[in-house]
Amino acid sequence: QVQLVESGGGLVQPGGSLRLSCAASGSIFSIKTMAWYRQTPGKQRELVASIHNGGTTNYADSVKGRFTISRDSAKNTMYLQMNSLRPEDTAVYYCYAQNPFQYWGQGTQVTVSS
């Protein structure tokens, strides 16, 4: 079992920055992939960014060059640095881990609005 807890969401103006954190606990030694997803009402959850063992990262085209995913193994924590935020980035952001079972956090709201 893996437990995931997100933090760092909130309200920010367009062009601003936020950093999301995802603290992992439990059987974290077996985690092979972690990722951030986001979801808005009426839409499917979409992949924002992923990071794999070895450090390989992938990003959705909509966030490339603005968001950075990272993982601190010593702290068992994954981050999503979000810069140049846009209103269309508004969503609930979810932390995801796979070992190979899939685990989800409870989500954190990010609102980009003036």
C-alpha positions as CSV (number, residue, x, y, z in Angstrom):
1,Q,0.0,0.0,0.0
2,V,1.1,3.5,-0.8
3,Q,-0.4,6.7,0.7
4,L,-0.2,10.0,-1.1
5,V,-0.9,13.4,0.3
6,E,-0.9,16.6,-1.8
7,S,-0.4,20.1,-0.7
8,G,0.4,23.5,-2.1
9,G,-2.7,24.4,-4.1
10,G,-4.4,27.7,-3.9
11,L,-5.5,30.9,-5.7
12,V,-2.9,32.6,-7.9
13,Q,-3.1,35.4,-10.5
14,P,-2.4,34.7,-14.1
15,G,1.4,34.7,-14.7
16,G,2.0,33.6,-11.1
17,S,3.7,30.5,-9.7
18,L,2.8,27.6,-7.4
19,R,4.6,24.6,-6.2
20,L,2.6,21.4,-5.4
21,S,4.0,18.7,-3.2
22,C,3.1,15.0,-2.9
23,A,4.3,13.2,0.2
24,A,4.4,9.4,-0.2
25,S,4.4,6.8,2.6
26,G,4.0,3.1,2.8
27,S,5.5,0.7,0.3
28,I,7.4,3.5,-1.4
29,F,10.5,1.5,-2.2
30,S,8.5,-0.3,-5.0
31,I,7.2,2.9,-6.7
32,K,8.3,2.9,-10.4
33,T,6.4,5.9,-11.7
34,M,4.9,9.0,-10.1
35,A,2.9,11.6,-11.9
36,W,0.6,14.6,-11.6
37,Y,-2.9,14.6,-13.2
38,R,-5.5,17.3,-13.2
39,Q,-9.3,17.3,-13.7
40,T,-11.9,20.0,-14.3
41,P,-15.7,19.5,-13.9
42,G,-17.2,17.5,-16.8
43,K,-13.8,16.5,-18.2
44,Q,-11.6,13.4,-18.0
45,R,-8.6,13.4,-15.7
46,E,-5.6,14.3,-17.8
47,L,-1.9,13.6,-17.4
48,V,0.2,16.8,-16.6
49,A,3.6,15.3,-16.0
50,S,5.3,12.1,-15.0
51,I,8.6,11.0,-13.6
52,H,10.1,7.5,-13.7
53,N,12.8,5.7,-11.9
54,G,16.0,6.9,-13.4
55,G,14.7,10.4,-13.8
56,T,12.9,10.3,-17.2
57,T,10.2,12.9,-17.3
58,N,7.3,13.6,-19.6
59,Y,5.0,16.6,-20.0
60,A,1.7,17.4,-21.6
61,D,2.2,19.8,-24.5
62,S,0.1,22.4,-22.7
63,V,2.5,22.7,-19.8
64,K,5.9,22.1,-21.5
65,G,8.3,24.9,-20.7
66,R,6.1,26.2,-17.8
67,F,5.9,23.2,-15.4
68,T,8.7,21.1,-13.9
69,I,8.2,17.8,-12.1
70,S,10.8,16.5,-9.7
71,R,11.2,13.9,-7.0
72,D,13.2,14.0,-3.8
73,S,13.8,10.3,-2.8
74,A,15.3,11.2,0.6
75,K,12.1,13.1,1.5
76,N,9.8,10.6,-0.3
77,T,8.2,13.7,-1.9
78,M,7.3,14.6,-5.5
79,Y,6.9,18.2,-6.6
80,L,5.3,20.1,-9.4
81,Q,6.7,23.6,-10.0
82,M,4.2,25.6,-12.0
83,N,5.2,28.9,-13.5
84,S,3.5,31.3,-15.9
85,L,0.1,30.0,-14.8
86,R,-2.9,30.5,-17.0
87,P,-6.6,30.5,-16.2
88,E,-6.9,27.2,-18.2
89,D,-4.6,25.6,-15.6
90,T,-7.4,25.8,-13.1
91,A,-8.2,22.3,-11.9
92,V,-8.0,19.8,-9.1
93,Y,-4.5,18.3,-9.3
94,Y,-3.9,14.7,-8.2
95,C,-0.8,12.9,-7.3
96,Y,-0.4,9.4,-8.8
97,A,2.0,6.5,-8.0
98,Q,2.4,3.1,-9.5
99,N,4.2,0.0,-8.1
100,P,2.5,-1.5,-10.3
101,F,-0.7,-1.0,-8.5
102,Q,-2.1,2.5,-8.9
103,Y,-2.6,4.9,-6.1
104,W,-4.1,8.4,-6.0
105,G,-4.0,11.3,-3.6
106,Q,-7.1,13.2,-2.5
107,G,-6.4,16.2,-4.8
108,T,-5.6,19.8,-4.3
109,Q,-7.4,22.7,-5.9
110,V,-5.4,25.2,-8.1
111,T,-7.3,28.3,-9.2
112,V,-5.7,30.8,-11.6
113,S,-7.8,34.0,-11.7
114,S,-7.4,37.7,-11.4
